[in-house]
């Protein structure tokens, strides 16, 4: 029997203080259920509403691409600087320490390799496994304008339905094939379709003209994909432009893990994303950290 001796009888219900109904730090998420918002808070920092997500899922269609040959050696040391990690379940189970405290966005579609038609994807993860792995979101490729457009949209809506059943958000990833233009008109179309059909987060590329229209037209948070490797200052500038034009952060891969100094680069990206540090200043910081790292390596 519970110990009921000495239970205090005096109570204070603070009747003069209205119950709080705080907003939420992400657009389009204020009416989601608690579990989903809790998961989103593991990806997007509540203090800034933005994320530095590290994308390392490339192997699901590219194999061991440069920088990802040994995830345990090159990526695990970067986890300390990532708000969230985007990876496949194979990499999560085999190579990522289960003590990683931040968000995991699990790549949940797949099928074709670079040797085949990439848009011919299917879902590649069951919700049971996503829950077993305690992921914060599931990611699915959406090929608007691609050969298997409808199939990829169906993959996304299936995932959205499964996710809603258990409070797991879905991130729609707008894929661009070689033949599709990455302009605001296309990206606006693709991101809006993902949001309209239920994705709670959308990942898309940056475009120099009209990106603020893409983010404004999408009722849920957009994270910017990095794309091909650029010189560090250019990549930092692109990240800065994206967040000042409405992106809720970045989901960058090659521009971090293929950098000459990945740990310095992800920290510089973090300064841009969370503190809106000007790109030139973030680049100085990157160079300083890179030099320090080289000196430390020379001394070792
Ligand atoms: C594939 C993906 C990748 O995770 C992502 O786009 C790769 O990141 P990056 O382009 O920054 O190397 O979603 O479509």
Boltz pocket constraint, residues with backbone or C-beta under 6 A from the ligand:
constraints:
  - pocket:
      binder: B
      contacts: [[A, 55], [A, 56], [A, 57], [A, 58], [A, 86], [A, 141], [A, 173], [A, 175], [A, 225], [A, 226], [A, 227], [A, 228], [A, 251], [A, 252], [A, 253], [A, 254], [A, 255]]
      max_distance: 6.0
